């Protein structure tokens, strides 16, 4: 790896860390406020039911967005990644 590629990789990692550092507190504040309003309005048991039912989908969506947005191009263009995405696209759900 030459020096320019090394600097580029480091800058991308810093960009990812900065995005996470900026988005995580905002997302936490928004979700905490929303969850507390639902908990007060609908009751604690309803809040637990809603959280348990949606957490899997929200975390999966967050991982998919993170992968689509921040995954390095060399991984996105690799043949194993292409085979994996093709397999998911062609699954008979």
MMTF fields as JSON, N, C-alpha, C and O atoms, coordinates in Angstrom:
{
  "mmtfVersion": "1.0.0",
  "mmtfProducer": "UNKNOWN",
  "numBonds": 371,
  "numAtoms": 372,
  "numGroups": 93,
  "numChains": 1,
  "numModels": 1,
  "chainsPerModel": [1],
  "groupsPerChain": [93],
  "chainIdList": ["A"],
  "bondAtomList": [4, 2, 8, 6, 12, 10, 16, 14, 20, 18, 24, 22, 28, 26, 32, 30, 36, 34, 40, 38, 44, 42, 48, 46, 52, 50, 56, 54, 60, 58, 64, 62, 68, 66, 72, 70, 76, 74, 80, 78, 84, 82, 88, 86, 92, 90, 96, 94, 100, 98, 104, 102, 108, 106, 112, 110, 116, 114, 120, 118, 124, 122, 128, 126, 132, 130, 136, 134, 140, 138, 144, 142, 148, 146, 152, 150, 156, 154, 160, 158, 164, 162, 168, 166, 172, 170, 176, 174, 180, 178, 184, 182, 188, 186, 192, 190, 196, 194, 200, 198, 204, 202, 208, 206, 212, 210, 216, 214, 220, 218, 224, 222, 228, 226, 232, 230, 236, 234, 240, 238, 244, 242, 248, 246, 252, 250, 256, 254, 260, 258, 264, 262, 268, 266, 272, 270, 276, 274, 280, 278, 284, 282, 288, 286, 292, 290, 296, 294, 300, 298, 304, 302, 308, 306, 312, 310, 316, 314, 320, 318, 324, 322, 328, 326, 332, 330, 336, 334, 340, 338, 344, 342, 348, 346, 352, 350, 356, 354, 360, 358, 364, 362, 368, 366],
  "bondOrderList": [1, 1, 1, 1, 1, 1, 1, 1, 1, 1, 1, 1, 1, 1, 1, 1, 1, 1, 1, 1, 1, 1, 1, 1, 1, 1, 1, 1, 1, 1, 1, 1, 1, 1, 1, 1, 1, 1, 1, 1, 1, 1, 1, 1, 1, 1, 1, 1, 1, 1, 1, 1, 1, 1, 1, 1, 1, 1, 1, 1, 1, 1, 1, 1, 1, 1, 1, 1, 1, 1, 1, 1, 1, 1, 1, 1, 1, 1, 1, 1, 1, 1, 1, 1, 1, 1, 1, 1, 1, 1, 1, 1],
  "groupList": [{"groupName": "UNK", "atomNameList": ["N", "CA", "C", "O"], "elementList": ["N", "C", "C", "O"], "formalChargeList": [0, 0, 0, 0], "bondAtomList": [1, 0, 2, 1, 3, 2], "bondOrderList": [1, 1, 2], "singleLetterCode": "X", "chemCompType": "L-PEPTIDE LINKING"}],
  "groupTypeList": [0, 0, 0, 0, 0, 0, 0, 0, 0, 0, 0, 0, 0, 0, 0, 0, 0, 0, 0, 0, 0, 0, 0, 0, 0, 0, 0, 0, 0, 0, 0, 0, 0, 0, 0, 0, 0, 0, 0, 0, 0, 0, 0, 0, 0, 0, 0, 0, 0, 0, 0, 0, 0, 0, 0, 0, 0, 0, 0, 0, 0, 0, 0, 0, 0, 0, 0, 0, 0, 0, 0, 0, 0, 0, 0, 0, 0, 0, 0, 0, 0, 0, 0, 0, 0, 0, 0, 0, 0, 0, 0, 0, 0],
  "groupIdList": [1, 2, 3, 4, 5, 6, 7, 8, 9, 10, 11, 12, 13, 14, 15, 16, 17, 18, 19, 20, 21, 22, 23, 24, 25, 26, 27, 28, 29, 30, 31, 32, 33, 34, 35, 36, 37, 38, 39, 40, 41, 42, 43, 44, 45, 46, 47, 48, 49, 50, 51, 52, 53, 54, 55, 56, 57, 58, 59, 60, 61, 62, 63, 64, 65, 66, 67, 68, 69, 70, 71, 72, 73, 74, 75, 76, 77, 78, 79, 80, 81, 82, 83, 84, 85, 86, 87, 88, 89, 90, 91, 92, 93],
  "secStructList": [7, 7, 2, 2, 2, 2, 2, 2, 2, 2, 2, 2, 2, 2, 2, 2, 2, 2, 2, 2, 2, 2, 2, 2, 2, 2, 2, 2, 2, 2, 2, 2, 2, 2, 2, 2, 2, 2, 2, 2, 2, 2, 7, 2, 2, 2, 2, 2, 2, 2, 2, 2, 2, 2, 2, 2, 2, 2, 2, 2, 2, 2, 2, 2, 2, 2, 2, 2, 2, 2, 1, 7, 2, 2, 2, 2, 6, 1, 2, 2, 2, 2, 2, 2, 2, 2, 2, 2, 2, 6, 7, 7, 7],
  "xCoordList": [0.842, 0.0, 0.886, 1.8, 0.612, 1.414, 0.869, -0.182, 1.589, 1.278, -0.097, -0.819, -0.459, -1.737, -2.907, -3.886, -2.815, -3.874, -3.986, -5.09, -2.846, -2.853, -3.526, -4.311, -3.233, -3.856, -5.353, -6.159, -5.717, -7.125, -7.886, -9.0, -7.292, -7.942, -8.102, -9.144, -7.076, -7.159, -8.22, -8.955, -8.3, -9.312, -10.719, -11.633, -10.903, -12.217, -12.6, -13.757, -11.638, -11.925, -12.276, -13.188, -11.57, -11.881, -13.264, -14.014, -13.61, -14.942, -16.013, -17.035, -15.799, -16.767, -16.924, -18.042, -15.82, -15.887, -16.589, -17.368, -16.312, -16.957, -18.459, -19.251, -18.852, -20.287, -20.962, -22.043, -20.326, -20.894, -20.985, -22.001, -19.927, -19.904, -20.965, -21.471, -21.306, -22.336, -23.751, -24.662, -23.935, -25.272, -25.748, -26.929, -24.859, -25.266, -25.953, -27.021, -25.412, -26.115, -27.46, -28.414, -27.53, -28.794, -29.839, -30.986, -29.437, -30.366, -30.794, -31.965, -29.851, -30.184, -31.2, -32.178, -30.963, -31.873, -33.269, -34.271, -33.33, -34.631, -35.358, -36.549, -34.657, -35.298, -35.69, -36.76, -34.845, -35.171, -36.402, -37.255, -36.503, -37.669, -38.927, -39.966, -38.829, -39.967, -40.413, -41.605, -39.467, -39.81, -40.413, -41.34, -39.903, -40.467, -41.892, -42.749, -42.153, -43.505, -44.48, -45.604, -44.049, -44.898, -45.101, -46.201, -44.053, -44.143, -45.128, -45.924, -45.072, -45.989, -47.408, -48.379, -47.516, -48.828, -49.556, -50.758, -48.847, -49.498, -49.252, -49.95, -48.287, -47.97, -46.687, -46.27, -46.08, -44.772, -44.835, -43.951, -45.839, -45.92, -46.091, -45.518, -46.865, -47.023, -45.699, -45.351, -44.969, -43.667, -42.718, -42.024, -42.68, -41.811, -42.228, -41.373, -43.518, -44.01, -43.586, -43.112, -43.756, -43.371, -41.87, -41.426, -41.095, -39.64, -39.194, -38.38, -39.719, -39.333, -39.734, -39.037, -40.843, -41.318, -40.602, -40.557, -40.042, -39.425, -37.907, -37.273, -37.306, -35.852, -35.101, -34.12, -35.539, -34.853, -34.872, -33.862, -36.011, -36.117, -35.313, -34.669, -35.345, -34.59, -33.09, -32.362, -32.622, -31.19, -30.741, -29.638, -31.577, -31.256, -31.191, -30.29, -32.141, -32.141, -30.904, -30.287, -30.546, -29.354, -28.097, -27.234, -27.984, -26.816, -26.79, -25.72, -27.948, -28.007, -27.612, -26.872, -28.099, -27.751, -26.269, -25.602, -25.756, -24.33, -23.49, -22.48, -23.899, -23.158, -23.226, -22.23, -24.387, -24.541, -23.817, -23.327, -23.752, -23.177, -21.679, -20.931, -21.235, -19.853, -18.952, -17.756, -19.473, -18.642, -17.646, -18.038, -16.382, -15.389, -15.701, -16.269, -15.326, -15.644, -15.011, -15.605, -13.806, -13.172, -13.937, -13.907, -14.619, -15.445, -16.743, -17.209, -17.333, -18.58, -18.4, -19.316, -17.232, -17.012, -16.378, -16.118, -16.125, -15.511, -16.512, -17.721, -16.002, -16.881, -17.663, -18.817, -17.06, -17.791, -18.952, -20.017, -18.756, -19.84, -20.952, -22.132, -20.58, -21.575, -22.361, -23.577, -21.681, -22.383, -23.355, -24.47, -22.939, -23.789, -25.033, -26.144, -24.851, -26.005, -26.909, -28.129, -26.337, -27.143, -27.982, -29.145, -27.384, -28.111, -29.297, -30.376, -29.096, -30.206, -31.278, -32.467, -30.878, -31.855, -32.685, -33.86, -32.083, -32.801, -33.477, -34.0, -33.474, -34.115, -35.637, -36.196, -36.303, -37.728, -38.659, -39.712, -38.306, -39.128, -40.529, -41.383],
  "yCoordList": [-1.188, 0.0, 1.248, 1.371, 2.143, 3.356, 4.358, 4.146, 5.424, 6.399, 7.047, 7.269, 7.347, 7.999, 7.095, 7.567, 5.818, 4.892, 4.77, 4.681, 4.764, 4.673, 5.895, 5.761, 7.061, 8.292, 8.255, 8.647, 7.787, 7.701, 6.761, 7.071, 5.624, 4.676, 5.29, 5.132, 5.989, 6.633, 7.73, 7.861, 8.51, 9.557, 8.975, 9.527, 7.869, 7.225, 6.71, 6.82, 6.152, 5.665, 6.836, 6.724, 7.935, 9.119, 9.647, 10.055, 9.643, 10.074, 9.177, 9.674, 7.879, 6.946, 7.175, 7.198, 7.343, 7.591, 8.912, 9.002, 9.926, 11.226, 11.135, 11.697, 10.424, 10.242, 9.525, 9.917, 8.484, 7.742, 8.635, 8.639, 9.386, 10.252, 11.346, 11.785, 11.788, 12.819, 12.244, 12.827, 11.117, 10.564, 9.809, 9.873, 9.107, 8.27, 9.063, 8.638, 10.185, 10.919, 11.49, 11.525, 11.933, 12.474, 11.366, 11.553, 10.22, 9.095, 8.632, 8.323, 8.584, 8.165, 9.118, 8.681, 10.405, 11.397, 11.283, 11.322, 11.143, 11.03, 9.758, 9.8, 8.639, 7.382, 7.374, 6.876, 7.915, 7.962, 8.824, 8.463, 9.948, 10.813, 10.123, 10.131, 9.532, 8.827, 7.672, 7.516, 6.872, 5.735, 6.19, 5.557, 7.266, 7.737, 8.266, 8.058, 8.944, 9.422, 8.261, 8.296, 7.242, 6.073, 5.341, 4.867, 5.247, 4.554, 5.259, 4.609, 6.578, 7.333, 7.285, 7.155, 7.39, 7.446, 6.112, 6.051, 5.052, 3.758, 2.758, 1.75, 3.03, 2.114, 1.345, 1.155, 0.912, 0.265, -1.068, -1.35, -1.877, -3.18, -3.027, -3.795, -2.053, -1.8, -1.347, -1.732, -0.532, -0.068, -1.241, -1.306, -2.159, -3.328, -4.177, -4.701, -4.315, -5.091, -4.441, -5.125, -3.134, -2.433, -2.515, -2.739, -2.333, -2.388, -3.784, -3.928, -4.81, -6.175, -6.565, -7.339, -6.04, -6.381, -5.651, -6.14, -4.49, -3.699, -3.636, -3.228, -4.029, -3.895, -4.682, -4.185, -5.885, -6.709, -6.029, -6.013, -5.474, -4.839, -3.541, -3.262, -2.753, -1.503, -1.75, -1.058, -2.725, -3.02, -3.604, -3.314, -4.414, -4.948, -3.827, -3.8, -2.909, -1.771, -0.901, -0.453, -0.664, 0.145, -0.53, 0.14, -1.839, -2.561, -2.522, -2.392, -2.633, -2.596, -1.221, -1.12, -0.181, 1.186, 1.433, 2.011, 0.995, 1.172, 0.425, 0.944, -0.788, -1.564, -0.952, -0.931, -0.458, 0.129, 1.467, 1.826, 2.197, 3.543, 3.539, 4.259, 2.739, 2.849, 1.681, 1.723, 0.657, -0.48, -0.046, 0.602, -0.385, 0.018, -0.551, -1.636, 0.191, -0.194, -1.52, -2.284, -1.808, -3.063, -4.269, -5.337, -4.113, -5.204, -5.282, -6.372, -4.121, -4.116, -4.752, -5.4, -4.572, -5.086, -6.476, -7.02, -7.058, -8.387, -9.448, -9.279, -10.529, -11.565, -12.27, -12.643, -12.46, -13.143, -12.284, -12.811, -10.971, -10.075, -10.095, -10.089, -10.119, -10.164, -11.465, -11.461, -12.579, -13.856, -13.841, -14.351, -13.259, -13.206, -12.364, -12.773, -11.193, -10.338, -10.947, -10.797, -11.629, -12.296, -13.412, -13.606, -14.132, -15.212, -14.669, -15.262, -13.526, -12.941, -12.384, -12.474, -11.82, -11.264, -12.355, -12.144, -13.527, -14.584, -15.571, -16.592, -15.279, -16.205, -16.169, -15.112, -17.316, -17.408, -16.97, -17.58, -15.936, -15.489, -15.346, -14.979],
  "zCoordList": [0.0, 0.0, 0.0, 0.815, -0.894, -0.894, 0.122, 0.727, 0.29, 1.345, 1.145, 2.117, -0.087, -0.369, 0.02, 0.599, -0.289, 0.086, 1.597, 2.134, 2.287, 3.743, 4.359, 5.298, 3.851, 4.341, 4.059, 4.902, 2.881, 2.512, 3.444, 3.867, 3.76, 4.668, 6.049, 6.685, 6.515, 7.829, 7.855, 8.833, 6.79, 6.728, 6.693, 7.306, 5.981, 5.955, 7.341, 7.746, 8.064, 9.411, 10.338, 11.157, 10.214, 11.028, 10.68, 11.567, 9.388, 8.957, 9.563, 10.037, 9.555, 10.136, 11.627, 12.142, 12.314, 13.754, 14.062, 15.011, 13.263, 13.469, 13.224, 13.98, 12.162, 11.89, 13.045, 13.483, 13.532, 14.653, 15.889, 16.585, 16.158, 17.341, 17.265, 18.298, 16.066, 15.915, 15.908, 16.496, 15.254, 15.083, 16.323, 16.666, 16.989, 18.124, 19.235, 19.677, 19.714, 20.779, 20.331, 21.107, 19.086, 18.574, 18.492, 18.898, 17.968, 17.87, 19.261, 19.482, 20.191, 21.551, 22.182, 22.788, 22.037, 22.609, 21.997, 22.712, 20.684, 20.019, 20.445, 20.751, 20.466, 20.848, 22.321, 22.671, 23.182, 24.609, 24.858, 25.668, 24.176, 24.318, 23.797, 24.458, 22.624, 22.054, 22.952, 23.218, 23.413, 24.26, 25.591, 26.095, 26.155, 27.429, 27.233, 28.093, 26.118, 25.847, 25.645, 26.144, 24.919, 24.72, 26.041, 26.324, 26.847, 28.133, 29.064, 29.742, 29.094, 29.94, 29.374, 30.12, 28.063, 27.443, 27.383, 27.64, 27.049, 26.852, 27.98, 28.082, 28.803, 29.897, 29.637, 28.495, 30.719, 30.637, 29.884, 29.076, 30.126, 29.459, 27.949, 27.175, 27.538, 26.109, 25.506, 24.39, 26.251, 25.78, 25.577, 24.562, 26.521, 26.376, 25.178, 24.463, 24.957, 23.824, 22.502, 21.595, 22.4, 21.18, 20.938, 19.812, 21.995, 21.854, 21.437, 20.524, 22.095, 21.76, 20.349, 19.693, 19.886, 18.543, 17.432, 16.304, 17.725, 16.654, 16.722, 15.75, 17.841, 17.984, 16.917, 16.364, 16.622, 15.636, 14.269, 13.566, 13.898, 12.591, 12.527, 11.515, 13.591, 13.596, 13.569, 12.858, 14.332, 14.341, 13.002, 12.54, 12.383, 11.063, 10.031, 9.194, 10.092, 9.181, 9.389, 8.422, 10.634, 10.926, 10.384, 9.819, 10.547, 10.028, 8.504, 7.911, 7.865, 6.403, 5.869, 4.891, 6.501, 6.071, 6.278, 5.419, 7.414, 7.688, 6.668, 6.194, 6.327, 5.343, 3.956, 3.234, 3.584, 2.255, 2.141, 1.07, 3.242, 3.191, 3.457, 2.795, 4.416, 4.872, 4.492, 4.782, 3.863, 3.491, 2.42, 1.45, 2.573, 1.569, 0.19, 0.066, -0.831, -2.204, -2.601, -3.362, -2.093, -2.487, -1.953, -2.564, -0.83, -0.317, -1.1, -1.433, -1.396, -2.169, -3.544, -4.052, -4.146, -5.495, -5.503, -6.576, -4.342, -4.311, -4.752, -4.595, -5.299, -5.836, -4.727, -4.938, -3.551, -2.483, -1.984, -1.662, -1.919, -1.514, -2.555, -2.205, -3.831, -4.895, -4.845, -5.037, -4.59, -4.49, -3.322, -3.432, -2.205, -1.024, -1.292, -0.956, -1.894, -2.165, -3.224, -3.15, -4.206, -5.222, -4.588, -4.945, -3.657, -3.004, -2.219, -2.227, -1.531, -0.77, -1.696, -1.39, -2.804, -3.749, -4.401, -4.702, -4.624, -5.314, -4.367, -4.813, -3.06, -2.125, -2.337, -2.629, -2.192, -2.516, -1.384, -1.199, -0.627, 0.509, 0.087, 0.894]
}
